[in-house]
C-alpha cells in the first residue's frame, strides 16, 4: 500500500512490511524529539501491520519518545486527513484502540475481492446482543424474560462467534451464568467502547426494560424494577 504522506519525511522505509529495509535496527527503534515530523507515517506503518485495534498506550510504548498527547494528536490528524481526502481507508477508534479500515460503502467490492460472504446476524441474535449490551452482565433467564422466548440456542451461537462471553456467576439461587459482550462485539459494530451505544431513548417504546434493575417473570407477565427514568441510559 502506498501512502501519499508528502508533508512528512518517511526516510528509508522500503521493506517487506516487517521492518526489513529500515534504517534503524530493532534494538534502537526509538523516536527522538527532532523526528516527530515522522510520527504520522510511523503510526500508519504500525496500524497497517496490526491485525487488531491498537490502544494508544501500546503505540506510545512502541514508539518510545512521543507523549500520549502527541500520539493522539497525530492519530486524529491522520483520521481527519483520510476523511477529508476521501481515501479508500479510514482511521477509526474501535474496541478501545485505533484501526485502519475500509469505508463501509466499499464493502461489496472488498468482499468480492476476498470472496467472502458478509457475516449475517439474525433478528434473534441482534435482539439478544442488544439485551446483553445494555444489561450486562446478565443471565440467560433475564434475557429470556425480556425477549419472551428461549435464548439458549442463540446464546450458544453468539458464544461461538465470540460476540458474548461468560464473565462469572450471579449470586442468586442456582448461581446462573452471567453474560457480557466482547471486544469482538465492539469491532463488529465499529464502536470505540460501550459508552458509544445509542441512548435508550433512541430505541423507541419498550426500551426502558433494558435499563431495569431487576427483570422477573410472573404469571401476569414480565415485571421490571427501573433503575433510572425510562429512556435514560446509566
C-alpha positions in Angstrom: 0.0 0.0 0.0 1.4 3.4 -1.0 0.5 6.4 1.2 0.9 10.0 -0.1 2.4 11.5 3.1 4.3 14.2 1.2 4.4 16.5 4.2 6.5 14.2 6.3 9.9 12.7 5.9 9.4 9.0 5.6 13.1 8.1 5.5 14.2 4.8 4.1 11.0 2.7 4.6 11.3 0.2 1.8 10.9 -3.3 3.1 8.6 -6.3 3.5 6.2 -4.8 6.0 8.0 -6.2 9.0 10.7 -3.6 9.2 13.1 -5.1 6.6 15.0 -2.3 4.9 14.6 0.1 7.8 17.4 2.5 8.5 17.1 1.7 12.2 17.8 -1.8 13.8 15.1 -3.1 16.0 17.2 -2.7 19.1 17.4 1.1 18.5 13.8 1.8 17.4 13.0 4.9 19.3 11.7 8.3 18.1 13.7 11.3 19.2 12.2 14.8 19.5 13.6 16.0 16.3 12.0 13.1 14.4 8.4 13.9 15.5 7.6 15.0 11.9 7.7 11.3 11.0 5.2 10.4 13.7 2.1 10.2 11.4 4.0 8.0 8.9 5.2 5.7 11.7 1.7 5.4 13.1 0.5 4.4 9.6 3.0 1.6 9.5 2.2 0.3 12.9 -1.6 0.3 12.3 -1.2 -1.1 8.9 0.8 -4.0 10.2 -1.5 -4.7 13.2 -4.4 -7.1 12.7 -6.5 -5.7 15.5 -7.2 -2.3 17.0 -4.2 -0.9 18.8 -4.6 1.1 22.1 -2.9 4.4 22.3 -0.9 3.2 25.3 0.6 0.4 23.2 1.5 2.9 20.4 3.2 5.2 22.9 5.1 2.2 24.4 6.2 1.0 21.0 7.4 4.4 19.7 9.4 5.3 22.9 9.5 9.0 22.7 6.3 10.8 21.8 3.9 11.6 24.6 0.4 10.2 24.7 -0.9 13.7 23.7 1.4 13.8 20.7 0.4 10.4 19.5 -3.3 11.1 20.0 -3.0 14.4 18.1 -1.2 12.6 15.2 -3.9 9.9 15.1 -6.7 12.5 15.0 -4.9 14.4 12.2 -4.5 11.3 10.2 -8.1 10.4 10.6 -9.3 13.8 9.6 -7.0 13.7 6.5 -8.3 10.4 5.3 -11.9 11.6 5.7 -11.2 15.0 4.0 -9.4 13.5 1.0 -11.9 10.7 0.5 -9.3 8.0 0.9 -10.0 4.3 0.4 -9.2 3.7 4.1 -10.4 5.3 7.3 -8.7 5.5 10.7 -11.3 4.8 13.4 -11.5 4.3 17.1 -12.7 0.8 17.6 -12.8 -1.6 20.6 -10.6 0.6 22.8 -7.9 1.2 20.1 -7.3 2.7 16.7 -7.6 0.7 13.4 -7.2 1.3 9.7 -10.5 0.1 8.0 -12.0 0.3 4.6 -15.1 2.5 4.3 -18.4 0.7 4.7 -19.6 1.8 1.3 -16.7 -0.1 -0.3 -17.7 -3.4 1.5 -19.2 -5.1 -1.5 -16.1 -4.7 -3.6 -13.8 -5.8 -0.7 -15.9 -8.9 -0.1 -15.8 -9.7 -3.8 -12.0 -9.5 -3.9 -11.7 -11.7 -0.8 -14.5 -14.0 -1.9 -16.1 -13.6 1.4 -19.8 -13.5 2.3 -20.8 -10.9 4.9 -21.3 -12.2 8.4 -25.1 -12.2 9.0 -26.8 -11.7 12.3 -30.4 -12.9 12.5 -33.0 -10.8 14.3 -33.0 -13.1 17.4 -29.2 -12.7 17.5 -29.4 -8.9 17.3 -32.2 -8.7 19.9 -30.2 -10.9 22.3 -27.0 -8.8 21.7 -28.9 -5.6 22.4 -30.1 -7.0 25.7 -26.7 -8.2 26.8 -25.0 -5.0 25.7 -27.3 -2.7 27.7 -27.9 -5.0 30.7 -24.5 -6.7 31.1 -23.7 -8.7 33.0 -27.0 -10.5 32.8 -28.3 -14.1 33.0 -30.0 -16.2 30.4 -33.2 -16.0 32.4 -33.1 -12.2 32.3 -32.6 -12.3 28.5 -35.5 -14.7 28.1 -37.7 -12.5 30.3 -37.1 -9.5 28.0 -37.4 -11.4 24.7 -40.2 -13.7 25.8 -38.6 -16.8 24.1 -35.9 -19.3 24.9 -32.4 -17.9 24.3 -30.2 -20.9 24.9 -29.5 -21.7 21.2 -28.9 -18.0 20.3 -26.5 -17.6 23.2 -24.6 -20.6 22.1 -24.2 -19.2 18.6 -23.1 -15.8 20.0 -20.6 -17.5 22.2 -19.2 -19.4 19.2 -18.9 -16.2 17.3 -17.2 -14.6 20.3 -19.7 -11.7 20.4 -20.6 -12.6 24.0 -18.7 -14.3 26.8 -19.3 -15.8 30.2 -18.0 -13.4 32.9 -19.0 -15.3 36.1 -22.0 -16.4 38.0 -24.7 -14.4 39.7 -25.1 -14.5 43.5 -28.6 -16.0 43.3 -30.2 -19.4 43.7 -28.6 -21.8 41.2 -25.8 -19.3 40.6 -26.7 -18.8 36.9 -24.0 -17.8 34.4 -23.5 -14.1 33.6 -23.0 -13.0 30.0 -21.4 -9.8 28.7 -20.3 -8.5 25.3 -16.7 -8.9 24.0 -14.1 -6.9 22.3 -15.1 -8.6 19.0 -18.6 -7.2 19.5 -17.2 -3.7 19.6 -15.1 -4.4 16.4 -18.1 -5.9 14.5 -20.3 -2.9 15.2 -17.4 -0.3 14.9 -17.8 1.0 18.5 -14.9 2.5 20.4 -16.4 1.4 23.7 -19.8 0.6 25.3 -20.4 4.3 26.0 -20.9 4.7 22.3 -24.1 2.6 22.3 -27.1 4.6 21.2 -29.0 6.1 24.1 -32.0 4.0 25.2 -34.4 6.9 24.4 -33.4 6.5 20.7 -34.5 2.9 20.6 -38.2 3.6 20.9 -41.1 2.3 23.0 -40.3 -0.5 25.4 -36.6 0.2 25.6 -36.9 1.1 29.3 -36.9 -2.6 30.1 -33.2 -2.7 29.1 -32.4 -0.3 31.9 -34.4 -2.3 34.5 -32.6 -3.1 37.7 -34.5 -6.3 38.1 -36.4 -8.4 35.5 -38.6 -11.2 36.7 -41.3 -13.4 35.1 -44.6 -13.8 36.9 -47.9 -15.4 35.9 -49.1 -11.9 35.0 -46.1 -11.3 32.7 -42.7 -9.6 33.0 -42.2 -7.3 35.9 -39.4 -4.8 35.9 -37.9 -2.5 38.6 -36.4 0.5 36.9 -33.0 1.8 38.0 -33.3 5.1 36.1 -36.1 7.0 34.3 -37.5 5.4 31.1 -35.4 6.1 28.1 -32.3 7.2 30.0 -29.0 5.3 29.9 -27.0 4.8 33.0 
